[in-house]
Amino acid sequence: MKSEKIKGDGFTHLYFPLANLGKNASIFADREKGILAEKYKPVMMSIIGKQLALNTYYANDLIATANTRITMALLKTFDQLKINFKVNLEDITDAERNTAMDLAMGEIIRTKREFLESIKRQDIPGIQTSVNRFISESISRHRLDAFSDHYDRIKAYLDMANSVITSQENYVATAAAIKRVIDSEQRIFNLPSDHIGETVEHVVKTTQLSLLLAGELEAFSEADCRTLSIIALGHDGGKALVPESIIYKKGRLTQLENDIMKSHVLLSFVLASNNQENLDIESFSMALHHVKENKDLPQSYGIARGTHTSFYDYLTPDAQARLNELYHGTKKYYRVIGIADTFEAITADRVYKRASSIGKALEIMVAGNKKHKLFYQPYLDVFIRFILNRYLPKNMAFKLSDDIMDAHFKDITGADRQGFQSSHQGVVVATGHTLDTKVSCIIYRTATMTVERKLFLPPALLLQDIFFQ
C-alpha cells in the first residue's frame, strides 16, 4: 500500500488505499497498542492531526466527516475495516469553508431566482400534466409487493398527494422542480422518455414507507396521513436547484460539496412555500427531514434553529416567526420521513454506491441510533418491528447460507457441507420485535421433512441476502 498525491478541488490530497492491503495485512505491528509497522510509521505519523478530505464511510455507515482530524484511534478503525481515505495536505480553516459556502449559497439563490422567473404561466398546465403522469407511472411501477395488503390504502394517499402537487397553485414551483429533475436524469443517465430517474423513484418509495410506518402509529389520523403524503412526495424538490456536478457525483463529496447538498432542504421549502409566501406545515416539514434527535450531529441539518447546519437565517422574518409557531407540530412528520428516507437511501442503488440488504440497513440504523441518537426511538422501534414481521414471517422458509453454516454447523465441511445445504432448509417459527431478539427457527431435511435442529438466529443474518424493492 502506497500513499498517492492527487490533485482535486484546487488543493493537494494524500490518498491511502488501505483496501489494497488485503484482509490479514495491517499498517500496525500491534493495532491494539497503537504501534505502527516500521514501513508505514513515517508516513502515518506525518498525517496525525491533519484533516480528512472527504466524508469517509464503511459500507453505508459514516465513520468520520470531512475535516475530521486524523488520530491514532481513527487510523485503527480505518486499518481494521480496510477503508480507503484521503487527507488534506493543507488545512481548510473554518473561515475559508464559510467563505466558500457563502459564495456557493449566493450562486444557488441566484439560480433559484432564475428558476422561479423561468416558469411561464402558459407552460404550467403542461408541466403539471407531465409530472402527474410520471408520478402516477412511478407509483404503479414501484409498488411494494411485500406490502400488497396495504397497497390500496397507500395508493389512495399517493394519488391524492400527486393531485395536490400537480394542480394547486401553492405547488407550481415544486411541480416544475420535479419536472426538471426528471428531465435532467433522463438526459444524464440516457433513460427512455417514459422512465423516471433515481430521485423520483426514491421520493415515491420514501412516501410509501412513511405511510406504512404512520399506519402503525396511533399519533397519525387519516388527515395526518394526507398531510404526510404531501410532505414526503415534495421533500426532495429542492435537489433540482443543486448543481448536477454535486447531485450526480460518482464519488464521495468534499465537505463544501456536502454543505451545498444540504441546501436542498432550504430550496424544497422555498419552492413549496411559493418563495416563502405560503407558510404552512407542509412546506416547513419538507425542509426538516434531516433534523436528527441529537441536533448537534454533523448529519443534522434543516431550516430549524439549533441544528448543526441551519438555514434558519435564510428565512424571511415572517417565515421565522411562523416556523417557531409550527415547529412542534412538524416533528411527527419529519421524524417518520427521516426514518423512511434513511432506510430507502441505504437499500437503494445510487451512482456512488451499491444497495445494502435489509439486514445491513437495519443494523446501520440501530447502531447509529445507539451511538448518536439519530432517530426518534419509539418510531424506530415500530418501524423495525414492522419490517421484521413483514420480511421474517412465521413459516417462512430459508436456505442455509454459508454464514449460518459457519456459525452453527462447523463440523460439516467440504462436499458434505454442500450436500447438507442442498438437502436441508430452515423455517421461521417465531420472530422477535427487535433486532437484538433472535428468531426461533427449525432446520429440517427436505426429503423426509424431519426436523434435525432448532436454532435461534439473529434477524440481520436472515435478512443479509434480502433486498428492498
C-alpha positions in Angstrom: 0.0 0.0 0.0 1.4 3.3 -1.1 0.0 6.8 -0.5 -0.6 8.8 -3.6 -0.6 12.5 -4.2 -3.6 13.6 -6.2 -5.0 17.0 -7.3 -8.5 17.9 -6.6 -10.7 21.0 -5.9 -7.7 23.3 -6.1 -5.6 21.7 -3.4 -3.4 18.6 -2.9 -4.6 15.4 -1.1 -2.8 12.3 0.0 -4.7 9.1 -0.8 -4.4 6.0 1.3 -5.9 2.9 -0.4 -5.9 0.6 2.7 -8.3 -1.8 0.9 -5.3 -2.9 -1.2 -3.5 -4.3 1.9 -5.5 -7.5 2.0 -7.7 -8.9 4.8 -4.9 -10.0 7.1 -2.3 -7.2 6.4 -2.0 -4.2 8.6 -0.3 -0.8 8.9 0.2 -1.7 12.6 2.7 -4.0 14.2 0.3 -4.1 17.2 -3.1 -2.4 16.4 -4.4 -2.8 20.0 -1.4 -0.9 21.4 -1.3 1.5 18.6 2.2 0.5 17.4 2.7 1.2 13.7 4.7 -1.1 11.5 8.1 0.4 10.7 7.5 0.6 6.9 4.3 2.6 7.5 5.3 4.6 10.5 6.9 7.7 8.8 4.0 8.5 6.5 1.3 7.6 9.0 2.8 9.7 11.8 3.2 12.6 9.3 -0.6 12.8 8.9 -1.6 12.7 12.5 -3.6 15.9 13.2 -4.3 16.6 9.5 -7.8 16.8 8.1 -9.8 14.1 6.2 -10.5 15.5 2.7 -13.9 13.7 2.3 -16.7 12.2 4.4 -15.4 8.6 4.9 -17.8 5.6 5.0 -17.7 1.9 5.6 -20.5 0.4 3.5 -23.2 3.0 4.2 -22.1 3.8 7.7 -20.4 7.3 8.2 -17.1 6.7 10.0 -15.9 10.3 10.0 -16.8 13.6 8.3 -14.6 15.7 6.1 -12.2 17.9 8.1 -12.1 15.5 11.0 -8.5 15.4 12.4 -6.6 12.1 11.9 -5.9 10.4 15.2 -4.4 7.1 16.1 -7.8 5.8 17.1 -9.2 6.7 13.6 -6.2 5.0 11.9 -7.0 1.9 13.9 -10.6 2.0 12.6 -9.5 2.6 9.0 -7.0 -0.2 9.3 -9.3 -2.7 10.9 -12.1 -2.1 8.3 -9.6 -1.6 5.4 -11.1 1.8 4.5 -9.6 4.0 1.8 -9.3 7.6 2.8 -7.9 11.0 1.7 -6.1 13.6 3.7 -5.7 17.3 3.1 -2.1 18.3 2.9 -3.1 21.9 3.9 -5.8 22.6 6.4 -9.0 24.2 5.4 -10.0 26.8 8.1 -13.5 27.5 9.2 -13.2 31.0 7.8 -12.2 29.6 4.3 -15.0 27.0 4.5 -17.6 29.6 5.5 -16.5 32.0 2.7 -16.7 29.2 0.1 -20.2 28.3 1.4 -21.4 31.9 1.3 -20.3 32.2 -2.3 -21.9 28.9 -3.2 -25.2 29.8 -1.5 -25.2 33.1 -3.3 -25.0 31.3 -6.6 -27.7 28.8 -5.5 -30.0 31.7 -4.5 -29.4 33.3 -7.9 -30.2 30.0 -9.6 -33.4 29.8 -7.5 -34.5 33.2 -8.6 -33.8 32.5 -12.3 -35.7 29.2 -12.0 -38.8 30.8 -10.5 -38.7 33.5 -13.1 -38.4 30.9 -15.9 -41.8 29.3 -15.0 -44.2 30.8 -17.6 -47.9 30.9 -16.9 -48.7 29.3 -20.2 -46.4 26.4 -19.5 -47.8 25.5 -16.1 -50.7 23.1 -17.3 -48.2 21.1 -19.4 -45.7 20.8 -16.6 -48.4 19.7 -14.1 -49.8 17.1 -16.5 -46.4 15.7 -17.3 -45.3 15.4 -13.7 -48.7 13.9 -12.7 -48.3 11.2 -15.4 -44.7 10.4 -14.4 -45.5 10.1 -10.7 -48.6 8.0 -11.4 -46.5 5.6 -13.5 -43.8 5.5 -10.8 -46.4 4.7 -8.2 -47.5 1.7 -10.3 -44.0 0.7 -11.3 -42.6 0.8 -7.8 -45.4 -0.9 -6.0 -44.0 -2.6 -2.9 -45.1 -6.2 -3.3 -44.1 -7.2 0.2 -46.8 -4.8 1.5 -49.5 -5.6 -1.1 -52.2 -5.8 1.6 -51.6 -2.1 2.3 -51.4 -1.1 -1.4 -55.0 0.3 -1.9 -54.7 2.5 1.2 -51.2 3.7 0.3 -52.0 4.3 -3.3 -55.1 6.4 -2.4 -52.8 8.7 -0.3 -50.2 8.8 -3.1 -52.7 9.7 -5.7 -54.2 12.4 -3.6 -50.7 13.9 -2.9 -49.8 13.7 -6.6 -53.0 15.5 -7.5 -52.4 18.3 -4.9 -48.8 18.9 -6.0 -49.6 18.9 -9.7 -52.8 21.0 -9.6 -52.6 23.5 -6.7 -51.1 27.0 -7.2 -49.0 26.6 -4.0 -47.0 23.8 -5.5 -46.4 25.1 -9.1 -42.7 25.6 -8.3 -42.4 22.1 -6.7 -44.0 20.5 -9.8 -41.7 22.5 -12.1 -38.7 21.3 -10.0 -39.7 17.7 -10.2 -40.1 18.1 -13.9 -36.5 19.5 -14.1 -35.2 16.5 -12.1 -37.0 14.0 -14.4 -35.6 15.8 -17.5 -32.1 16.0 -16.0 -31.9 12.4 -15.1 -33.3 11.2 -18.4 -30.5 13.2 -20.1 -27.7 12.3 -17.7 -28.5 8.5 -17.5 -29.7 8.3 -21.1 -33.1 7.0 -20.0 -36.1 6.4 -22.3 -38.6 9.2 -22.4 -41.1 7.3 -20.3 -38.7 6.5 -17.5 -38.0 8.5 -14.3 -34.7 8.6 -12.6 -33.5 7.7 -9.2 -34.7 10.8 -7.4 -38.4 10.5 -8.1 -38.2 6.7 -7.5 -36.6 7.5 -4.1 -39.3 10.0 -3.3 -42.2 7.6 -4.2 -40.7 4.7 -2.2 -39.9 7.0 0.7 -43.5 8.2 0.7 -44.8 4.6 0.7 -42.5 3.7 3.6 -43.6 6.8 5.5 -47.2 6.0 5.1 -46.6 2.3 6.1 -44.9 3.5 9.3 -47.5 6.1 10.0 -50.2 3.4 9.7 -48.6 1.7 12.7 -48.6 4.8 14.9 -51.5 6.0 17.0 -50.3 9.6 16.6 -51.4 9.6 12.9 -55.0 10.2 11.9 -56.3 10.0 8.3 -55.9 13.7 8.0 -52.3 13.4 9.3 -51.5 10.8 6.7 -52.8 13.0 3.9 -50.6 15.8 5.1 -47.7 13.3 5.5 -48.1 12.1 1.9 -47.8 15.7 0.5 -44.8 16.4 2.6 -43.0 13.2 1.6 -43.8 13.5 -2.1 -42.4 17.0 -2.2 -39.5 16.7 0.2 -36.7 16.5 -2.4 -37.9 19.1 -4.9 -35.0 21.4 -3.9 -32.5 19.0 -5.4 -33.5 20.4 -8.8 -31.5 23.6 -7.9 -28.4 21.9 -6.6 -25.6 21.7 -9.2 -25.7 18.5 -11.2 -21.9 18.0 -10.6 -22.7 17.5 -6.9 -26.0 15.7 -7.1 -24.8 13.1 -9.5 -21.1 12.9 -8.5 -20.0 9.2 -8.6 -17.5 9.6 -5.8 -17.8 10.8 -2.2 -18.5 14.5 -1.7 -16.0 17.0 -0.3 -17.0 19.0 2.8 -18.0 22.0 0.7 -20.0 19.8 -1.7 -21.7 18.1 1.2 -22.7 21.5 2.7 -24.1 22.6 -0.7 -26.0 19.4 -1.0 -27.6 20.1 2.4 -29.1 23.3 1.0 -31.7 21.3 -0.9 -33.8 21.3 2.2 -34.0 25.1 2.2 -34.8 25.0 -1.5 -37.5 22.4 -1.0 -39.2 24.8 1.5 -38.7 27.9 -0.8 -40.3 26.0 -3.7 -43.2 24.5 -1.7 -43.9 27.9 0.0 -44.1 29.8 -3.2 -40.9 31.7 -2.3 -41.8 32.0 1.4 -45.3 33.3 0.8 -47.4 30.2 1.8 -46.2 29.4 5.3 -47.9 26.1 6.2 -46.8 23.0 8.0 -46.3 21.0 4.7 -43.7 23.4 3.3 -41.8 23.7 6.6 -41.8 20.0 7.2 -40.3 19.3 3.7 -37.2 21.1 5.0 -36.8 19.2 8.3 -36.5 15.5 7.4 -32.7 15.6 8.0 -33.0 17.0 11.5 -31.8 14.4 14.0 -32.8 13.8 17.6 -29.3 14.9 18.5 -29.2 18.2 16.6 -25.5 18.8 17.2 -24.5 15.9 14.9 -22.9 16.9 11.5 -25.7 14.8 9.9 -28.4 17.1 11.4 -29.5 19.9 9.2 -32.6 21.9 8.1 -34.3 25.2 8.4 -34.8 24.9 12.2 -32.6 26.7 14.7 -30.1 24.7 16.7 -29.2 22.1 14.1 -25.5 21.5 13.3 -26.1 23.1 9.9 -29.0 25.5 10.0 -30.5 27.5 7.1 -32.8 29.4 9.5 -31.1 32.7 8.7 -32.2 32.4 5.1 -35.8 32.6 6.1 -37.8 35.8 6.0 -38.8 37.3 9.4 -42.4 36.2 8.8 -41.2 32.7 7.9 -39.1 32.5 11.0 -41.9 33.6 13.2 -44.4 31.1 11.6 -41.8 28.3 11.9 -41.4 29.0 15.6 -45.2 28.6 16.0 -45.5 25.4 13.9 -42.2 23.7 14.7 -43.5 21.3 17.4 -46.3 20.2 15.1 -43.8 19.3 12.4 -41.9 16.8 14.5 -44.0 13.7 13.9 -43.9 14.3 10.2 -40.2 14.8 9.8 -39.4 12.0 12.3 -41.3 9.5 10.2 -39.9 10.7 6.9 -36.4 10.8 8.3 -36.6 7.0 9.1 -38.2 6.1 5.8 -35.8 8.3 3.9 -32.7 6.8 5.5 -33.9 3.2 5.1 -34.7 3.7 1.4 -31.4 5.5 0.7 -29.3 2.8 2.3 -31.2 0.0 0.5 -31.1 1.7 -2.9 -28.6 1.6 -5.7 -27.0 5.0 -6.4 -24.5 6.4 -8.8 -21.9 6.3 -6.0 -22.8 3.1 -4.2 -24.5 -0.3 -4.3 -27.6 -1.2 -2.4 -27.3 -2.7 1.1 -29.5 -5.6 2.2 -32.5 -5.0 4.6 -30.5 -6.7 7.3 -27.5 -4.4 6.8 -29.7 -1.3 6.6 -31.4 -2.1 9.9 -28.0 -2.8 11.6 -26.7 0.6 10.4 -29.7 2.4 11.6 -29.9 0.7 15.0 -26.1 1.1 15.6 -26.2 4.7 14.6 -29.1 5.4 16.9 -27.4 3.8 19.9 -24.2 5.8 19.2 -25.6 9.1 18.0 -29.3 9.4 18.7 -30.2 9.9 15.0 -33.9 8.9 15.1 -36.9 9.1 17.4 -36.5 5.8 19.2 -40.3 4.9 19.7 -40.9 5.4 15.9 -37.7 3.4 15.0 -38.8 0.6 17.3 -42.2 0.4 15.5 -40.5 0.5 12.1 -38.1 -2.3 12.9 -40.9 -4.5 14.3 -43.0 -3.8 11.2 -40.1 -4.7 8.8 -39.2 -7.9 10.8 -42.7 -9.1 10.8 -43.1 -8.5 7.1 -39.8 -10.0 5.9 -39.4 -12.7 8.5 -43.0 -14.0 8.9 -43.9 -17.3 10.7 -43.4 -20.3 8.4 -41.0 -18.5 6.1 -38.5 -21.0 4.5 -34.9 -20.0 4.0 -31.7 -21.5 2.6 -28.8 -22.3 4.8 -26.2 -19.6 3.9 -22.5 -20.0 4.4 -22.7 -17.7 7.4 -25.3 -19.9 9.0 -23.2 -23.0 8.3 -20.1 -21.3 9.7 -21.9 -20.3 12.9 -23.9 -23.5 13.6 -22.6 -26.3 11.5 -18.8 -26.0 11.8 -18.4 -29.8 12.0 -19.7 -30.2 8.5 -17.1 -29.4 5.9 -16.2 -29.8 2.2 -18.5 -31.8 0.0 -20.6 -32.8 3.0 -21.3 -29.2 3.7 -22.5 -28.5 0.2 -24.7 -31.6 0.3 -26.1 -30.6 3.7 -27.0 -27.2 2.3 -28.7 -28.7 -0.7 -30.7 -31.3 1.3 -31.7 -29.1 4.3 -33.8 -25.9 4.7 -34.8 -23.7 7.6 -38.2 -22.4 8.6 -39.0 -19.4 10.9 -41.1 -20.4 13.9 -41.3 -17.1 15.7 -39.9 -13.6 15.0 -39.0 -11.1 17.7 -39.8 -7.4 17.8 -36.3 -6.0 17.9 -33.0 -6.5 16.0 -31.5 -7.9 19.2 -34.1 -10.6 19.7 -33.1 -13.8 17.9 -35.5 -15.6 15.6 -36.7 -19.0 16.6 -36.1 -21.5 13.7 -36.0 -25.2 12.8 -33.7 -26.9 10.4 -35.2 -29.9 8.6 -34.3 -32.4 5.9 -36.4 -31.6 2.8 -36.8 -35.2 1.6 -38.2 -36.6 4.8 -39.5 -33.3 6.5 -37.5 -34.4 9.5 -36.6 -31.7 12.0 -32.9 -32.1 12.9 -32.1 -29.0 14.9 -33.6 -25.9 16.5 -31.7 -22.6 16.2 -32.0 -19.1 17.3 -30.7 -16.8 14.6 -30.1 -13.0 14.6 -32.6 -11.3 12.3 -29.9 -9.4 10.4 -28.3 -12.8 9.5 -31.5 -14.0 7.9 -32.0 -10.6 6.2 -28.5 -10.3 4.8 -29.4 -11.5 1.4 -32.9 -10.0 1.2 -33.1 -6.6 -0.6 -35.7 -3.9 -0.6 -37.5 -3.4 -3.9 
